[in-house]
Amino acid sequence: MTDIRLPLGGLKFSVRVAIICVRDGKLLANTERGIGFWYLPGGALATDEDARSCAERE
């Protein structure tokens, strides 16, 4: 299984799947110390999977 990642100029473009999970009016989100932002859980889409399979795996 290979993640979909493409060089684009000096950047790397990757296809990612995010999961929106809301419970009791609260949104599940991740952060890491020192990065200064929050993000939705998820991960890189592989060449041989669909978005639902990727979300389940992540």
C-alpha positions as CSV (number, residue, x, y, z in Angstrom):
1,M,0.0,0.0,0.0
2,T,1.5,3.4,-1.1
3,D,0.2,6.7,0.2
4,I,-0.7,9.2,-2.5
5,R,2.0,11.9,-2.3
6,L,3.2,14.0,-5.2
7,P,6.0,16.6,-5.4
8,L,4.6,20.0,-6.4
9,G,7.3,22.6,-6.9
10,G,9.1,22.8,-3.5
11,L,6.1,21.3,-1.7
12,K,4.7,17.8,-1.2
13,F,1.0,17.3,-2.1
14,S,-0.8,14.4,-0.3
15,V,-4.3,13.2,-0.5
16,R,-5.7,12.9,3.1
17,V,-9.0,11.8,4.6
18,A,-10.3,13.6,7.7
19,I,-12.9,12.3,10.1
20,I,-15.5,14.6,11.7
21,C,-16.7,13.3,15.0
22,V,-19.2,15.3,17.1
23,R,-20.5,14.0,20.4
24,D,-22.6,16.0,22.9
25,G,-21.9,19.2,20.8
26,K,-18.1,18.7,21.1
27,L,-15.8,18.3,18.1
28,L,-13.0,15.8,18.3
29,A,-9.7,17.4,17.2
30,N,-6.0,16.8,17.7
31,T,-3.0,19.1,18.4
32,E,0.6,18.7,19.3
33,R,2.7,20.8,21.6
34,G,4.3,23.8,19.8
35,I,2.5,23.5,16.4
36,G,0.0,26.3,17.1
37,F,-3.1,24.7,15.5
38,W,-5.7,22.0,15.8
39,Y,-6.6,19.4,13.1
40,L,-9.1,16.7,12.5
41,P,-8.1,13.0,13.0
42,G,-7.4,11.2,9.7
43,G,-4.5,10.2,7.5
44,A,-3.1,9.7,4.1
45,L,-5.2,7.9,1.4
46,A,-3.4,4.9,-0.1
47,T,-3.5,4.2,-3.9
48,D,-5.5,1.0,-3.4
49,E,-8.3,2.2,-1.0
50,D,-11.4,4.4,-1.0
51,A,-12.0,7.2,1.5
52,R,-14.2,5.1,3.8
53,S,-11.6,2.4,4.1
54,C,-9.0,5.0,4.9
55,A,-11.2,6.6,7.5
56,E,-11.8,3.3,9.2
57,R,-8.1,2.4,9.2
58,E,-7.2,5.8,10.7
